[in-house]
């Protein structure tokens, strides 16, 4: 068991060590403008060991900054999941709705997330709901598209069996459509959570207030480059955790035979 864990941990540990050595070497050059790993840790030690401080206003530890961003992501992403799965099933089961809505979705999904921020600010007149809307509009497209594709990929044999057994619409939904579509839904959900986390960090740089995105922007305006580096590490780790969380939920929900297929 220990040997298997070592095989898993050694490669990334070695890669990380090499990265730190290269980073330290490059920042030791006379022309270097970025802090070295050692300097970064020294300058941000208080942030690292005390992420829970709260001095009021925007002066909060990284835990509270990340938590605020996660709360926005949770709300926007949940709304996107509900609406995206519903719309995906609708256009996947109805040829008319697919022809009517798919061109609109294909155009809107190419709009960069931050392009929606001025519209949302004009509509909501507040920063927090505007950021949540940006999360919603960013995450919804991969959920819709993957859900609709999953519905269209249901084998015709399944539909034939449903007709022979004369399943009601409710029975068809729970016994045929959902089990066959769940793997596609979770593919969309996994893409959506990553895009949500990317979008909230960028949006918070513009809307201000508490949040990891604004923390990074405020650190830049104050020339605290080491703080930015530590915040970026937090962003990466949280993004990895969110991706892992959705994957773990999928492991329990997706039928085993569909995982193997």
N, C-alpha and C positions, 0 to 999 in steps of 0.2 A: 504493500500500500504506500509506504513511504517512498519507495522507488518510483512509483507511478506519479506521485505528487512532484517529485524532484524533476522528472522528465517534463512535466507541464510548466513548472516554475522557472527552471534554469534558463530556457531560451529568452523569455521576456526580461528576466533579471540581467542577463548578459547584455542584451540589446539596450536596456536602460542605462547600464553602466557605461557602455561605449558612447551612448548619446551624451551623458553627463561629462565624460572626459573630453569629447569633441567640443561641447559647449564651453567648458572651462578653458580649453586651449584657445578657442576663437576669441573669447572675451578677454583673454590675457594680452592680445595684440594691442599695440599703442593706439591704433585707429578705432578700437572697439567702443561702441556707445551703449551697448546693453550690459546689464549687470551679469556677473558670473553666477553659477549655482550657489557658491558659498556666500557671495555678497547678497544674493536674493534671500537666502535663508536668514542671514544676519539682520537684514533690514525689515523683514516681515515676521520675525520671531514672535512678536506679541500677537499678531494676527493668527499665526499658526497654533500657538498654545492656548489662546483664549478666543475662540470663535463665537462665544456666547455673550460678549459684552453688549450693553445697550445703554448708550449715553443720551438717548433721545434724538428725535429727528432722523436724519440720514446717517448719523454716527452710530452704526451698529456693526457687530461682528459678522463674519462671513456666513455663519450658520443662519442668521436672520435674513441676510441678503438672499441666500439661496432658497430659504423657506418661502419668502415672499414671491420669488419667481416661480417656484414650484406650485404655489397656490393658484397663481394666474394660469399656469400651464394646465393644471388639473381641471379647472373649470372650463377653459376654452377647448381642451382636448376631449373632455367628456361630452360636451355639446356637439363637437365635430363628429365623434364616434356615433352618437345617437342619430344625428341627421344624416351622416354619411352612409351608415348601414341601411337606413330606411330608404334613402334616395337610390342607393345602389341596387337594392332589391326591386324597387319600382321600375327603374329603367332596364334592369336585367330581365324582368318578367313581361314587360310591355314593349312591344316593337314600336308602337306609336310614341310612347314616352321617350324611348331611346332616341328615335329620330328627332323628336322635338327638343330634348334637353342636352343630348350629347354634344352637339356643336357649340352650345353656350358654355358647357363645362370645359370643353377643350380650349376655348379662348381664355376663360377666366383663370384656369389652372396655370397658365403661363405668366400671369402677372406676378412680379416679385412681391414677397410679403410686405416689405416696407412701403410699397406703393399704395397699400390699403390704409396706411396709418393716417395720412391727412384726411381721407374720407371718413374714417371712423372717428377722428377727433372732431370733425365738423358735425357728425351725426350725434355723438354722445356728449360732446362738450366736457368730457372728463378723461383723465389719463388712464385710469385703471380699466374701465370697460372698453376703452379703445384698444389697449394692449390685449385684453381677452379676445376681442373680435379678431385681431390680427392672428392670434393663435388658432382660432376657429377656422378662419378662411384659409390658413396655411395647411392645416391638418386634414381638412375635409376631402380634398381632391383625391389623394391616393386611396382613401377609404372608399369613396364612391366608386372609383374606377376598378379597384380590385374586387369589391363586392359584386358589382355588376358582371364582371368577367367570370367570377365564380358561379353566379346564377346561370350564365349562358353556357358554362362548361358542364352543367349537369348532364350525365349520359342520358340519351334518349330512352334507353332501356328502363331507367328509373321512372321516367314519365309514363312509359307504357304500363309498367306494373301499377303505378298509382291509378291509372285509368281502369285497369282490369279490376283492381280492388275497390274502385269507386271511393277513393279517399276524399274526404271533405277538404276544403281549402285550409282549414286549421290543421288537419292531420297531415296534409301534404307539406305544409310549412314546417312543422316540427319533425316529421319523420323522413322527409326527402330533401327539401330545399336547404334548411339550416345545416344538417350534418354534412351535406356535400359542399356547402359554401364556406363553412367555418375556416378551413385553411387559407382561403383567399382573403377572407375578412381580416385574419390576423396578420397576413402579409401587409395589408393596407394599414392596419393599426400600428405595426412596427415601424413602417416608413413614416407614418404620421407623427409618432411620438418624437422621433429624431428631428423632424422638421419643426415641430412645436418648440422644442428646446432651443434650436438655432434661432427661430424667429423671435422668441421672447427676449433673448439676450440682446439682439439687435434693436428691438423695439424699445426696450428700457433705456437704451443709450439716448433716445430722443425724448421720451416722455418724462424722465426724471423720477425723483422719489426713491424709495427703497427698492432694491432689486440688484441682482448680480450684474446685470447689464449696465445700470447707471453707476454702480460701484466702479466698474472698469473705466467708464467714461470720465467719472470724477477723478479717478486716479491719474488718468492721462492729462487732464487739465491741471492737475497739481504736480505733474512730472514725477509721479511715484511709479516708476516702471516696474520695480520689484513687486509692488502690490498687484499690478496688472498680471504679471506672470503667475503669481499664486492664484489669483482669481481664475485665470484660464485653466489652470490645473484642476481647480474645483469644478469648473464648467465641464471639462472633459470627463471627470470621474462621475459626475451626476448624470451626464448624458449616457455613459456606459451603463450605469445602474438602471436607468429608465429602460434602455434597450433590453437589458437582461431580465427586468421585471416582466415586460410584455412577453418575452420568450418563455419565461417560466409559466405564465398563465396559459399560454398557447399549449404547452406540454400537457397540461391537465385537461384542456378543453378539446383539442383536436384529436379525433379518433386515431388509435394506433395504426390501423391499416392504411389511413390516409397519410400519416407521417412517412411510412415506408414507401408508399407509392409516389 
